[in-house]
Amino acid sequence: MKRAHCDGSPAVEEAPSLEENRPKKNKKHKKHTIHLSTENQPAESEPPEQKKLSSKAYEIELARLQAELVKMQYWIKHTGYRLVILFEGRDAAGKGGTIKRIAEPLNPRGCRIVALGTPSDREKTQWYFQRYVEHLPAAGEIVLFDRSWYNRAGVEHVMGFCNDDQYQEFLQSCPEFERMLVRSGVMLLKYWFSVSDDEQERRFQSRRTDPARRWKLSPMDLESRDRWVEFSKAKDTMFSCTNIPEAPWFTVEANDKKRARLNCLSHILSKVPYTDMTPEAMELPPRRVAPDDYVRPPRNEQFFVPPTY
């Protein structure tokens, strides 16, 4: 397989090696009730068969992890920590569902989801990272990128939306950009959601037949469906050039959506050095009695939503 060099030099024949770029397991990873890691499996391959996780077990563990996320957010706000989490992966890999479960219990004033669309004509003339920089967190904030600046290493490169010079420049600049973020005090976590081609096809077919989820199936998704190998090669090159010690890539086996969500939430909690800073429950004083001279307006002067249910 030919692989592009990160320094822009010509590609040469080279056997792919994902293991050397895979982050080593964190020995300080927290122990949880349900251990779901498949870290030693090759990326983009079928993970070993596992006993199906019951909905009850999933909901119990999800509630526990979400409670920990709330504690983490209190700590982040109190200490002025800045957290950026990138979610990348193939279409229908489960990124959106995981992001939803992370943001669901958190205060939206301190946690934002960034999912940028196609750049405008003006943005296309800017420094490539410029439109992402304005969404970076201030002190005490969490930002979740549903796809990120890595669009250039994936979709833009494979689909021909950028030229080779822009692509090579990204591979060189991206590690420097991320090191700069980390040096400035930003915690940067990068997750790649790995899904097999068979599972991706099942999810595409499910979206096609479900009117409520059909919006998730775009023409770009259909085009990427026919370029599985090209996206695999682009991902391998991206990993080899941007898997830096300051901000390594973490692969999430995502064929099982429930396990993927729990694994990702658990890993995020293990990487942020938070302590429980949940405030004490507030004492609510008795409510004030409305004054006698206050009279509510008649109901027939208001519009009400019809009681359909």
Secondary structure, 3 states (H helix, E strand, C coil): CEECCCCCCCCEECCCCCHHHCCCCCCCCCCCCCCCCCCCCCCCCCCCCCCCCCHHHHHHHHHHHHHHHHHHHHHHHHHCCEEEEEEEECCCCCHHHHHHHHHCCCCCCCEEEECCCCCCCCHHHCCCCHHHHCCCCCCCEEEEEECCHHHCCCHHHHHCCCCHHHHHHHHHHHHHHHHHHHHCCEEEEEEEEECCHHHHHHHHHHHHHCCCCHHHCCHHHHHHHCCHHHHHHHHHHHHHHHCECCECEEEEECCCHHHHHHHHHHHHHHHCCCCCCCCCCCCCCCCCCCCCCCCCCCHHHCCCCCCCC
